[in-house]
């Protein structure tokens, strides 16, 4: 009998990844990071609308980079396909950054007094929410989860000013709902695969 024949064709049940590894896979860490960063941004904006502008300014390129990294292995491994992915993400998030600059200009009292700090922060969060949701439609549905959290945070920010505990609760609920859904979906696929093999 050759060495090749001694190698088992299926993985033993004990070799399955642990629950921790299934919940925090490399491909999911980017989206969980986006939720956490949005969570921090919403809490920061609630406590200091004027001072939080730099945070949102730097968050947009980080979101774009996360989208590129998470989609990198899902496109054809050619220079053309990957260049197109990078170009689309730069264009998408670059326009969002440009829109945020318009919001900053409209709320800058030395230039024009169109928006106050709270209105500018709300508009800024809605712009990021819309762009994240659209990215979710075109690239990965998990970005829509991030957008829902951002949108809920923006609405909460308008309704109540000191809502950091509520934002913490919403963030935890969104992350838990995603993890539970992913766990259920993974188990369902495993059961279907086992029925197909059996």
C-alpha positions, -999 to +999 in steps of 0.1 A: +000+000+000+014+034-010+017+065+013-010+082-008-035+054+000-028+057+038-039+094+038-075+097+049-098+113+023-120+132+048-111+152+078-118+136+111-145+153+133-119+163+158-100+184+131-130+208+127-121+243+138-132+254+173-162+277+178-138+306+186-120+301+152-153+298+133-167+330+148-135+350+144-123+339+110-097+361+092-123+370+065-147+383+092-122+403+113-123+432+089-160+436+092-159+433+130-132+459+131-154+482+110-182+478+135-159+486+164-144+516+146-179+529+137-189+523+173-160+544+186-167+571+160-204+573+170-195+576+207-168+601+200-191+622+178-218+621+205-194+634+231-175+659+209-191+667+175-164+693+166-134+673+177-145+640+161-142+653+126-105+642+122-117+607+132-142+604+104-117+619+080-092+591+087-119+564+090-129+565+054-095+554+040-094+527+067-128+514+055-116+515+019-084+495+029-105+469+048-128+465+018-098+459-005-082+434+018-114+415+024-122+413-013-087+406-025-090+368-026-126+370-040-115+384-074-097+367-102-060+366-094-050+387-123-034+421-124-064+435-143-091+422-119-072+432-088-063+467-102-100+471-110-109+462-074-085+487-060-096+514-085-133+509-077-127+510-039-105+542-042-132+558-064-160+548-040-144+559-008-126+589-024-161+603-033-172+597+002-141+616+015-149+644-009-185+646+004-172+648+040-150+677+030-181+695+017-198+689+050-167+703+068-167+734+046-204+739+051-200+739+088-169+760+090-180+793+106-152+813+090-165+803+055-202+800+059-226+793+087-248+767+071-246+738+096-239+737+133-217+710+148-245+685+155-261+689+121-227+685+104-220+653+125-254+639+116-249+646+079-214+632+081-226+599+097-254+596+072-230+600+043-207+573+057-238+551+063-250+554+027-217+547+012-211+517+034-245+503+026-239+508-011-205+491-008-223+462+009-247+458-020-219+457-045-191+439-026-202+421+005-234+420+025-216+423+058-209+459+050-247+464+051-246+453+087-219+480+095-241+505+077-272+496+097-252+501+129-239+535+116-274+546+107-289+536+140-261+554+157-268+586+137-305+585+146-297+579+183-273+608+182-300+631+171-326+618+195-305+616+226-272+634+232-256+613+259-262+578+245-228+561+248-243+532+269-270+527+242-244+527+215-225+501+234-256+480+236-265+484+199-229+475+189-229+444+211-263+433+197-252+438+161-221+418+166-239+390+185-267+388+159-241+385+131-221+358+150-252+338+158-264+340+123-230+330+110-229+301+135-264+289+124-256+292+087-223+273+091-240+245+110-268+244+084-243+241+055-224+213+074-257+194+079-265+198+042-230+186+032-233+156+055-268+147+041-254+150+005-224+127+013-246+102+032 
